[in-house]
Amino acid sequence: MTNRKSTKRALLGSVMAMVLCLAMLVGATFAWFTDTASTGVNKIQAGNLDVALEMKDASGKWVSAEGKTLDFVKAAAGEQVLWEPGCTYTLPELRVVNNGNLALKYKLVISGIRGDAELNNVIDWTMTLDGAAYALDEEHHLAAKNGETVDADVLTISGKMQESAGNDYMNKSIDGIAITVVAAQDTVESDSFNNQYDKNAAYKGTQEFTEGTHTLSNGVVALNPNDIAVKASGSDTNVTITGGYYDGGNGGNNICVYAMDGATVTIQGGYISDITVDDASGEDSAYFSMAEDILEDMLSAQSAEVDTVSGATFSSTGLKNAVAAALEEAS
């Protein structure tokens, strides 16, 4: 009897030992070699686009011209500047400077003429940029700042009153003229693919045209709320928009393109990006709510020539006519 118990214990112990060995063996089959490796991402640093307008003071030093009122230079110090036929006056030398670490493109905008604007018609303005004749529509480029070295263009502006100007221009004046530099990213720095990612970068700040023929393709984004991106005035002003994005700034009354006093603005190859109803106070709210579905149809069709909304025929027809009129005015 004792021998049988001993045998059973021995067999039981052998079975348990086998189970433990099997468990250890099974566990060992999951003991993979492991290792880890990691890397850090370099700091994400945004570039700095920083254009400045500077003027040369009486001592010949370049100082900031932003917010300053520039006086025309008079050969005899202390005398009042009075325009008369044949006279020529110049402004202090100006320069456009790139103080940022990104290359930029820029244009000059002269705007804000107030008072007797017809006086400006008998003043012939001459502008040079680095000694070469410059036109306001011309786009120029400045390299990024390199250490303490900056890239800059020197600008001179002079005006000569036409000798044929008669007595009709006596005692007239113009003021409020502003010189603005609008700048945007240039196609110089590369990303992971090429350097063309910012070729359509829009200029910041309202661009105003009061005469001449102009072409816009890069786009304009106004800086102030409820502002105008492109403003054209005067019967001799023709502006053609061939591309780009135009935004009148934040706010409910912003205007992308505004033409007045006989100016012509032509939009070529554009598309309808949004339709906003400014005023629907005279509409029945229930019918108008149904009619609003036509706005998406016109956006998809890029045209006002779409079917009216069943059950809201009059309201949707009103929306069609309003969009058609807006498109006609824009073109």
C-alpha positions in Angstrom: 0.0 0.0 0.0 2.8 2.4 0.9 4.7 1.5 -2.3 1.6 2.3 -4.4 1.2 5.8 -2.8 4.9 6.4 -3.4 4.5 5.5 -7.0 1.5 7.7 -7.4 3.4 10.6 -5.8 6.3 10.0 -8.1 4.1 9.9 -11.2 2.3 13.1 -10.1 5.5 14.9 -9.5 6.8 13.9 -12.9 3.6 15.1 -14.6 3.9 18.5 -12.8 7.5 18.8 -13.7 6.6 18.2 -17.4 3.8 20.8 -17.2 6.2 23.4 -15.8 8.8 22.7 -18.4 6.2 22.9 -21.1 5.0 26.2 -19.7 8.6 27.5 -19.6 9.2 26.3 -23.1 6.0 27.9 -24.4 6.9 31.1 -22.7 10.3 31.1 -24.2 8.9 31.0 -27.7 7.5 34.6 -27.1 10.8 36.0 -25.9 11.7 38.0 -29.0 14.8 40.2 -29.3 13.6 43.8 -29.0 15.2 47.2 -29.4 14.0 50.9 -29.9 15.3 53.9 -31.8 13.9 57.4 -31.9 14.6 60.8 -33.5 13.6 64.3 -32.9 12.0 66.7 -35.4 13.9 70.0 -35.8 12.3 73.2 -34.6 9.4 74.5 -36.8 10.3 78.1 -37.5 8.0 80.4 -39.4 9.7 82.8 -41.8 9.4 86.6 -41.4 8.1 88.8 -44.3 9.1 92.3 -43.4 9.1 95.1 -45.9 9.9 98.7 -45.0 9.7 102.1 -46.6 12.5 104.5 -45.6 13.5 108.0 -46.5 16.8 109.9 -46.6 16.9 112.7 -44.1 18.7 116.0 -44.3 21.9 114.4 -43.0 21.8 111.7 -45.6 20.8 108.9 -43.2 18.1 106.4 -44.0 15.2 106.6 -41.5 11.7 105.1 -41.4 9.2 106.9 -43.6 6.2 105.0 -42.4 3.5 107.4 -41.1 5.6 110.4 -42.0 4.5 113.4 -44.2 7.0 114.0 -47.0 7.6 117.5 -48.1 8.7 118.4 -51.5 12.3 119.7 -51.7 12.8 123.4 -52.2 16.1 124.8 -53.5 15.7 127.8 -51.3 15.2 126.7 -47.8 12.2 128.2 -46.0 10.2 129.2 -49.1 6.7 127.8 -49.5 6.2 125.2 -52.1 3.9 126.7 -54.7 3.3 124.9 -58.0 3.3 127.0 -61.2 3.7 126.1 -64.9 7.2 124.8 -65.7 8.3 124.1 -62.1 9.6 120.7 -60.9 9.6 119.5 -57.4 11.1 116.3 -56.0 10.4 114.3 -52.8 13.1 113.1 -50.6 14.8 109.9 -51.8 12.9 106.8 -50.7 13.9 103.2 -50.5 12.1 99.9 -50.2 13.9 97.5 -47.9 13.5 93.8 -47.1 14.2 93.4 -43.4 12.8 89.9 -43.3 14.4 86.4 -43.8 12.0 85.6 -46.7 12.4 86.9 -50.3 9.6 89.1 -51.4 7.9 90.7 -54.4 6.4 94.1 -54.2 4.5 96.9 -55.9 4.1 100.6 -55.1 0.6 102.1 -54.8 -0.1 105.8 -54.8 -3.6 106.6 -53.6 -5.8 108.9 -51.6 -5.7 112.0 -53.8 -8.1 114.5 -52.3 -9.0 118.1 -53.0 -8.8 119.5 -56.6 -7.9 116.3 -58.3 -7.9 117.9 -61.7 -4.7 119.7 -60.7 -3.0 116.3 -60.8 -3.9 116.1 -64.5 -1.4 118.9 -65.4 1.4 117.5 -63.3 3.7 115.0 -65.0 5.1 112.6 -62.5 8.5 110.8 -63.0 9.6 107.9 -60.9 12.8 106.0 -61.0 13.8 102.8 -59.2 17.6 102.3 -58.8 18.0 104.8 -61.6 15.7 103.2 -64.1 12.2 104.4 -65.1 9.5 102.9 -62.9 5.8 102.4 -63.5 3.4 101.7 -60.7 2.2 98.4 -62.0 5.7 96.9 -62.2 6.5 94.1 -59.9 9.9 94.1 -58.3 11.8 91.6 -56.1 14.0 91.8 -53.0 16.2 89.1 -51.6 16.0 88.0 -48.0 18.1 89.7 -45.4 21.5 88.1 -45.0 22.9 88.8 -41.6 23.1 92.6 -41.4 23.0 93.0 -45.2 19.6 94.0 -46.6 18.4 94.2 -50.2 16.8 97.5 -51.1 15.6 99.6 -54.1 16.0 103.4 -54.1 13.0 105.3 -55.4 12.8 108.9 -56.6 9.6 110.8 -57.3 9.4 114.1 -59.0 6.6 116.1 -60.6 6.6 118.8 -63.2 3.7 121.1 -63.8 2.9 121.4 -67.5 3.9 124.7 -69.0 0.6 124.7 -70.8 -1.4 124.8 -67.6 -3.5 127.9 -67.6 -5.2 130.1 -65.1 -7.9 127.5 -64.5 -5.4 125.8 -62.1 -4.6 128.8 -60.0 -5.2 128.4 -56.2 -6.1 124.8 -56.5 -4.5 122.1 -54.3 -4.3 118.4 -53.8 -3.5 116.6 -50.6 -3.8 113.3 -48.9 -1.5 111.5 -51.3 -0.2 108.2 -49.8 2.7 106.0 -51.0 2.2 102.4 -50.0 4.4 99.4 -50.6 2.4 96.1 -50.9 4.5 92.9 -50.6 4.0 89.2 -50.8 6.1 86.0 -50.7 8.3 85.4 -53.7 9.1 82.2 -55.5 12.6 81.8 -54.1 12.7 79.5 -51.1 11.8 75.9 -51.7 9.7 73.4 -49.8 10.1 69.7 -50.1 9.1 69.7 -53.8 9.9 73.1 -55.5 9.9 76.8 -55.0 6.5 77.5 -56.8 4.2 77.0 -53.8 3.8 80.7 -53.3 3.7 81.9 -56.9 0.1 83.0 -56.4 0.6 84.8 -53.1 -1.7 87.7 -52.8 -0.7 91.3 -52.1 -1.8 92.8 -48.8 -3.6 96.1 -48.7 -6.1 97.9 -50.9 -4.9 98.6 -54.4 -6.4 101.8 -55.8 -6.3 103.0 -59.4 -7.3 106.5 -60.5 -6.1 106.5 -64.1 -4.4 104.4 -66.8 -4.6 100.7 -67.8 -3.7 98.0 -65.2 -3.6 94.2 -65.1 -3.9 92.2 -61.8 -3.2 88.5 -61.5 -1.8 87.7 -58.1 -4.7 88.8 -56.0 -5.3 91.4 -53.2 -6.3 91.0 -49.6 -7.4 94.1 -47.8 -5.9 94.7 -44.4 -8.8 96.4 -42.7 -12.3 95.1 -41.9 -15.1 96.2 -44.2 -12.5 97.3 -46.8 -12.1 97.2 -50.5 -9.5 95.0 -52.2 -9.4 96.7 -55.6 -10.8 100.2 -56.1 -11.0 101.9 -59.5 -12.2 105.4 -60.3 -12.2 107.7 -63.2 -13.3 107.4 -66.8 -9.7 106.9 -67.9 -9.1 103.9 -65.6 -9.2 100.4 -67.0 -8.4 97.4 -64.8 -8.3 93.8 -66.0 -8.2 90.9 -63.5 -6.8 87.7 -65.0 -6.3 85.6 -61.9 -5.7 85.6 -58.1 -7.8 85.7 -55.0 -9.4 89.0 -53.9 -10.7 89.6 -50.4 -12.1 92.9 -49.0 -11.1 92.0 -45.4 -13.1 90.7 -42.5 -16.6 92.1 -41.9 -20.0 92.1 -43.4 -19.5 95.1 -45.8 -16.2 94.1 -47.4 -16.0 94.6 -51.2 -13.7 92.6 -53.4 -13.8 94.9 -56.5 -15.3 98.4 -56.7 -15.5 100.6 -59.8 -16.9 104.2 -59.8 -16.9 107.4 -61.7 -16.8 105.7 -65.1 -13.9 103.2 -64.4 -14.0 99.9 -66.1 -13.0 96.6 -64.4 -12.9 93.4 -66.5 -12.6 90.0 -64.9 -11.3 87.3 -67.2 -11.4 83.6 -66.4 -12.7 84.0 -62.9 -15.2 81.8 -61.0 -17.9 82.3 -58.4 -16.5 81.4 -55.0 -19.4 82.5 -52.8 -22.9 84.0 -53.0 -24.1 86.1 -50.1 -27.5 87.7 -49.8 -27.1 91.2 -48.3 -30.8 92.0 -47.8 -33.9 89.9 -48.0 -36.1 91.9 -45.7 -38.9 92.0 -48.3 -39.2 88.3 -48.7 -41.5 85.8 -47.0 -39.1 83.9 -44.7 -40.7 80.5 -45.5 -40.5 80.8 -49.2 -37.0 82.5 -49.1 -35.7 79.6 -47.0 -36.8 77.2 -49.7 -35.4 79.4 -52.4 -31.9 79.5 -50.9 -31.3 76.1 -52.3 -30.8 77.8 -55.6 -27.6 79.4 -54.4 -25.7 76.1 -54.3 -27.1 75.3 -57.7 -25.6 78.5 -59.1 -22.3 77.9 -57.4 -22.1 74.4 -59.0 -23.1 75.7 -62.4 -21.0 78.8 -62.1 -23.9 80.6 -63.6 -27.3 82.2 -62.8 -28.9 80.2 -65.5 -30.4 77.4 -63.4 -33.9 76.1 -62.7 -36.0 77.9 -60.1 -37.0 76.1 -56.9 -40.4 74.5 -57.1 -42.8 76.0 -54.5 -40.6 79.1 -54.2 -40.6 80.3 -57.8 -40.8 84.1 -57.2 -38.1 84.1 -54.4 -35.7 81.9 -56.4 -36.3 84.0 -59.5 -35.4 87.1 -57.5 -32.1 85.4 -56.4 -31.3 84.4 -60.0 -31.9 88.0 -61.2 -29.8 89.5 -58.4 -26.8 87.1 -59.1 -27.1 87.8 -62.8 -27.0 91.5 -62.2 -24.0 91.2 -59.9 -22.1 89.1 -62.5 -22.9 91.7 -65.2 -21.7 94.5 -63.0 -18.4 92.6 -62.2 -17.6 91.9 -65.8 
